[in-house]
Amino acid sequence: MPRLSEVIAELDALWPPERAEGWDAVGTVCGDPGAEIDRVLFAVDPVQQIADEARTLGARLIVTHHPLYLRGTTTVAATTFKGRVVHGLIKHDIALHVAHTNADTADPGVSDALAGALDLRVTGPLVPDPTDASGRRGLGRICELDHPETLRDFAARAAARLPATAQGIRLAGDPDALVRRVAVSGGSGDSLFDAVRASGVDAFLTADLRHHPASEAVQHSPLGLVDAAHWATEWPWCEQAAAQLDALSDRHGWDLRVHVSKQVTDPWTTHHSSGAPN
């Protein structure tokens, strides 16, 4: 049975913490390096229901994509919701490790998992990592479809293959326009419009598209926009990451039991369609 420090060393090799953005907060949040690890749970968000799930499973390590503390704090008091998570994890000997922007740009990374969920063929990163001589790492991915389809059908593909959320899938652009090449980026992607336009793709699938950047994007060019829930675009990474750890466990003879949480931790719970615009 491996120690936490051994498992973390392998996770850091997959997603080196030095490749995270300067503003990010990645790495181990809590956990005894000498503790033995036999069961691991992957999830997007380090929220209370995930901590409770880990306790029920008997997991000794949670790996999440989103940080628990993204900004500095002066307290982990149990009177705060984040503090309660920390107290519960420590009380039940559960470690927490975060791989965020270092997993976004990895090879394979978050956007590779998103492309795989949609059966898209990745041709390269949308924003290449200049330190990667192979040209495979970077933010987002440029992809090709096996056969052209309408933007409407591509959005329906996303709706069918990504985890269900209250938001569902929003579409901007001509629904009947043909889509051959697309850019995808897990998580919030409207800061990438310049790179998306420069790539010459027909559509961009991401999350958290705001009104003004989206409005300007569709006025600027015939680019189709497909906006999914943030959580839904990043959840496929959990399955990809779990498979990577499974392979490492087999290689080392660790016999880890690796799980992926199916709980929907997207904060939006209900959607009501408004009346059709006049």
Secondary structure, DSSP 8 states (H G I E B T S, - for coil): --BHHHHHHHHHHHS-GGGS-TT---EEEE--TT-B--EEEEES---HHHHHHHHHHT-SEEEESS-S-SS--S---TTSHHHHHHHHHHHTT-EEEE-SHHHHSSSS-HHHHHHHHTT-EEEEEEEE-TT-TTS--EEEEEEEEEEEEEHHHHHHHHHHHS---SS--EEES-TTSEEEEEEEEEEE-GGGHHHHHHHT-SEEEEE---HHHHHHHHHHSS-EEEEE-HHHHHHHHHHHHHHHHHHHHHHHT---EEEE------S-----------
